Amino acid sequence: MMRLRLAMTRDLHHLTKITTTSLIDDPTFQPTTKRKAYPEDSFFWWQLKLERYFKDQKPTVLVIEIDGQDDS
């Protein structure tokens, strides 16, 4: 079962992890060599950027929770 809800600050770590691992080839990211050499810096930078969304309250961030028993 899936549930759509507003993201909360407790989701920040997971949202950052999804962002940094799923958009590796996106041109908005740092050059690959820098990102590979300093992955913690990239994670930290994106976490700060996403955190601003929660403080700004203008953008709406949604998450989908998936029940661990969902096999689909």
Secondary structure by P-SEA (a helix, b strand, c coil): cbbbbbbcccaaaaaaaaaacccccccccccaaaaaacaaaaaaaaaaaaaaaaaaccbbbbbbbbcccccc
